[in-house]
Amino acid sequence: MSQTERVEVLVLGSGTGGKLLAWEMAAAGHRTAVVERRWIGGSCPNINCLPSKNEVKSAEVADVVKRAGAFGTAATGVRTDMVKVLARKRKMVDELVAAHLERYRASGAELILGEARFVGAKTVEVTLKDGGTRQLSGDRVFLNLGTRPFLPPIPGLAEAALTNIELLELDRVPERLVVIGGGYAGLELAQAYRRFGSRVTVVERGPHVLAGEDPDVADALERLFADEEIEVLSSTQPLRVDGRRGALSVVVRTGRGDERALAASDVLAATGRAPNTTGIGLDVAGVELDARGYIAVNERLETSAPNVWAIGECAGSPQFTHVSADDFRVIRDNLDGGDRNTRKRLVPFCVFTDPPLARVGLNEVEARRHGVSVRVATLPVEEVLRTRTTGQTRGFMKALVDARRDDILGFTMFGADAGEVMAVVQTAMIGGLPFTSLREAILTHPTMAEGLGELFGRVGQRGHEAKAGP
Ligand SMILES: Cc1cc2nc3c(=O)[nH]c(=O)nc-3n(C[C@H](O)[C@H](O)[C@H](O)COP(=O)(O)OP(=O)(O)OC[C@H]3O[C@@H](n4cnc5c(N)ncnc54)[C@H](O)[C@@H]3O)c2cc1C
């Protein structure tokens, strides 16, 4: 048995919040170690956000080139070389990993490559990647263990399916891709692979894709997919997957109750996430889980074990990199004597389809569920003059304003530059500005953000709940 090494700060998992915490603590002079079993820097730079957006960009370029004639530039014989798409993505990941290693070096935090398992309170045994074990104990322990793809118990699925990790490592264009799951990760990849040349079907068990979004938003996305010849089967249950990779059949029950077999060369399971909290002795460490298997935390991200915190997805936080980063800030500020919590955080998100979808604050479905009275204004983006120059006329903006006060309660945009325009509204919300500030602001012409003036100009009088379709 190896001797137990003591560190002041022990971080398990090198995801976004964990690595930020480690670098800051180490730079402040605390003896810090991070244990990471596979992905230096966590999921975002290696397998999730950035690799997927990298390939989404390649797909967007493929699409623009195919449509180049409409802009006056002739392009013939356009085809995608997936070997080169993959090489571009891998180069980015390699560069990001190198940048992470440099941050570890500069901060003084030790990165230990291996799998951690608790053997006592605040004490882990690490099975090192290069062989052997080390035992470490931390005065303070931070769990940033993340999640992994969850595959529902559909016969044949586990044997046949690719997850986003394997799909993003393909050096070929799948001939027929069936995407199971109409959440944001599935939709981004469905559109990208369609644009690379795959025939794509999305199977969604709910009544529409993007569960939780307003029906007009989901409709707009489904219309985009129809125009790009991506089949979307909603209210459809996958029953089983037959055959072998390359020649598969996904048997589904459609909303009408019929059984249908979808031929597929490849199947992507985009069916949710499961926390990496099992089999690593969290019980030995006194760390309790909630009913869904995520680490139970309070609003300061403290676990049931003293001096043990959880960060990011494993703590049940909203599943975004920017939230993992904010979890770090909550913990850091509290350790510095502050009083910060995870309540009432304004969490924006963006779905990187083309055009993208972005939202901050409430949508109509949520406002109704919470009994909040709102004034709703919408603006088709074709009315924003910028889109007449770019040709990106698809989509709309939607704002929710309190019915009785002038507070902005939510903003959704499906359209070009949605994520960037949303950030403008988010900033106004953070600053507590009334919607009239954006209505009256001088915004640059011709930009997409300029549309905010017209959008907020459409908000009705106080006391009048107004609703307009896009
Ligand atoms: C396809 C896809 C696309 C996405 N795109 C976006 C996006 O565009 N924007 C966005 O904000 N979010 C996106 N996400 C979500 C985002 O990737 C995560 O929310 C984000 O990476 C934060 O993760 P985290 O910090 O909780 O943990 P992670 O980054 O997952 O880190 C956890 C780390 O812990 C390690 N680990 C686990 N168990 C052990 C152990 N026992 N010992 C040692 N190490 C261990 C893991 O190897 C991993 O590196 C996407 C997700 C997917 C699936």
Ligand as a Chemical Component Dictionary entry (heavy atoms), coordinates in Angstrom:
data_LIG
# 
_chem_comp.id                   LIG 
_chem_comp.type                 NON-POLYMER 
_chem_comp.pdbx_formal_charge   0 
_chem_comp.three_letter_code    LIG 
# 
loop_
_chem_comp_atom.comp_id 
_chem_comp_atom.atom_id 
_chem_comp_atom.alt_atom_id 
_chem_comp_atom.type_symbol 
_chem_comp_atom.charge 
_chem_comp_atom.model_Cartn_x 
_chem_comp_atom.model_Cartn_y 
_chem_comp_atom.model_Cartn_z 
_chem_comp_atom.pdbx_ordinal 
LIG C1  C1  C 0 -22.305 16.821 -27.797 1  
LIG C2  C2  C 0 -22.288 17.845 -26.685 2  
LIG C3  C3  C 0 -22.127 19.168 -26.993 3  
LIG C4  C4  C 0 -22.101 20.125 -25.987 4  
LIG N1  N1  N 0 -22.001 21.433 -26.337 5  
LIG C5  C5  C 0 -22.026 22.378 -25.378 6  
LIG C6  C6  C 0 -21.935 23.759 -25.738 7  
LIG O1  O1  O 0 -21.864 24.129 -26.911 8  
LIG N2  N2  N 0 -21.926 24.685 -24.745 9  
LIG C7  C7  C 0 -22.011 24.317 -23.420 10 
LIG O2  O2  O 0 -21.997 25.200 -22.565 11 
LIG N3  N3  N 0 -22.111 23.021 -23.057 12 
LIG C8  C8  C 0 -22.107 22.046 -23.997 13 
LIG N4  N4  N 0 -22.179 20.720 -23.623 14 
LIG C9  C9  C 0 -22.156 20.381 -22.178 15 
LIG C10 C10 C 0 -20.739 20.572 -21.630 16 
LIG O3  O3  O 0 -19.827 19.771 -22.342 17 
LIG C11 C11 C 0 -20.607 20.287 -20.129 18 
LIG O4  O4  O 0 -21.685 20.860 -19.439 19 
LIG C12 C12 C 0 -19.302 20.896 -19.643 20 
LIG O5  O5  O 0 -18.216 20.269 -20.271 21 
LIG C13 C13 C 0 -19.123 20.912 -18.117 22 
LIG O6  O6  O 0 -18.782 19.675 -17.641 23 
LIG P1  P1  P 0 -18.293 19.470 -16.163 24 
LIG O7  O7  O 0 -17.376 20.566 -15.732 25 
LIG O8  O8  O 0 -19.447 19.190 -15.293 26 
LIG O9  O9  O 0 -17.477 18.095 -16.273 27 
LIG P2  P2  P 0 -16.539 17.511 -17.403 28 
LIG O10 O10 O 0 -15.943 18.543 -18.268 29 
LIG O11 O11 O 0 -17.269 16.396 -18.054 30 
LIG O12 O12 O 0 -15.344 16.936 -16.533 31 
LIG C14 C14 C 0 -15.444 15.790 -15.752 32 
LIG C15 C15 C 0 -14.106 15.083 -15.817 33 
LIG O13 O13 O 0 -14.019 14.137 -14.766 34 
LIG C16 C16 C 0 -13.266 13.038 -15.205 35 
LIG N5  N5  N 0 -13.569 11.934 -14.287 36 
LIG C17 C17 C 0 -14.775 11.374 -14.037 37 
LIG N6  N6  N 0 -14.665 10.415 -13.104 38 
LIG C18 C18 C 0 -13.360 10.385 -12.741 39 
LIG C19 C19 C 0 -12.625 9.604  -11.807 40 
LIG N7  N7  N 0 -13.204 8.671  -11.054 41 
LIG N8  N8  N 0 -11.301 9.830  -11.683 42 
LIG C20 C20 C 0 -10.683 10.782 -12.432 43 
LIG N9  N9  N 0 -11.336 11.550 -13.334 44 
LIG C21 C21 C 0 -12.660 11.353 -13.483 45 
LIG C22 C22 C 0 -13.770 12.855 -16.629 46 
LIG O14 O14 O 0 -12.837 12.139 -17.420 47 
LIG C23 C23 C 0 -13.922 14.311 -17.112 48 
LIG O15 O15 O 0 -12.769 14.781 -17.766 49 
LIG C24 C24 C 0 -22.227 19.734 -24.616 50 
LIG C25 C25 C 0 -22.400 18.387 -24.300 51 
LIG C26 C26 C 0 -22.441 17.442 -25.322 52 
LIG C27 C27 C 0 -22.650 15.996 -24.963 53 
# 
loop_
_chem_comp_bond.comp_id 
_chem_comp_bond.atom_id_1 
_chem_comp_bond.atom_id_2 
_chem_comp_bond.value_order 
_chem_comp_bond.pdbx_ordinal 
LIG C1  C2  SING 1  
LIG C2  C3  SING 2  
LIG C2  C26 DOUB 3  
LIG C3  C4  DOUB 4  
LIG C4  N1  SING 5  
LIG C4  C24 SING 6  
LIG N1  C5  DOUB 7  
LIG C5  C6  SING 8  
LIG C5  C8  SING 9  
LIG C6  O1  DOUB 10 
LIG C6  N2  SING 11 
LIG N2  C7  SING 12 
LIG C7  O2  DOUB 13 
LIG C7  N3  SING 14 
LIG N3  C8  DOUB 15 
LIG C8  N4  SING 16 
LIG N4  C9  SING 17 
LIG N4  C24 SING 18 
LIG C9  C10 SING 19 
LIG C10 O3  SING 20 
LIG C10 C11 SING 21 
LIG C11 O4  SING 22 
LIG C11 C12 SING 23 
LIG C12 O5  SING 24 
LIG C12 C13 SING 25 
LIG C13 O6  SING 26 
LIG O6  P1  SING 27 
LIG P1  O7  DOUB 28 
LIG P1  O8  SING 29 
LIG P1  O9  SING 30 
LIG O9  P2  SING 31 
LIG P2  O10 DOUB 32 
LIG P2  O11 SING 33 
LIG P2  O12 SING 34 
LIG O12 C14 SING 35 
LIG C14 C15 SING 36 
LIG C15 O13 SING 37 
LIG C15 C23 SING 38 
LIG O13 C16 SING 39 
LIG C16 N5  SING 40 
LIG C16 C22 SING 41 
LIG N5  C17 SING 42 
LIG N5  C21 SING 43 
LIG C17 N6  DOUB 44 
LIG N6  C18 SING 45 
LIG C18 C19 SING 46 
LIG C18 C21 DOUB 47 
LIG C19 N7  SING 48 
LIG C19 N8  DOUB 49 
LIG N8  C20 SING 50 
LIG C20 N9  DOUB 51 
LIG N9  C21 SING 52 
LIG C22 O14 SING 53 
LIG C22 C23 SING 54 
LIG C23 O15 SING 55 
LIG C24 C25 DOUB 56 
LIG C25 C26 SING 57 
LIG C26 C27 SING 58 
# 
